[in-house]
Amino acid sequence: MEFKVDRKKCVLKKLQDEDNGYVDANPAERISMVWELTKQVWAFAGIDAEQRLQRNVAKLIRPQG
C-alpha cells in the first residue's frame, strides 16, 4: 500500500531545527488551548466535559425546638 503526501500541507523539519515549545499567547488563550485537549481526552472515556452543574434545588426545613 502506498501513501501520497501533499507536500503543500507538510513542513519538513530537520533535527537541528530548535523548537522550544513556547506559545506566544496570553494566559486565557493558553487555558483555552488546554481546555480543547481536555475535552478530547474526556471524550475518549465517554464523558462529556461540558456537563454543567445540576440545577436541582432542595430545601431543608429543620424542626423548631
Steps between C-alpha positions, in 0.01 A plus 500: 500500500646836401411834657533833325591804709375843405825698522309830521352400836819355654792669665838335488704555816855393546648387829701819534180709487429609856145507629481600865121460510439862596153626409469875469155536660349655809390276793134493388599378153728233648223371727267490202751285308536259791121486547457376142746217570327422830162465328650261245658283770173477695317414176717186472357389836146577384459788745364840401747755639251777427242359741368779718409504866170344589231756560285293737403703804406351835389678814584360841262600777611417851245460776486785750588429859 
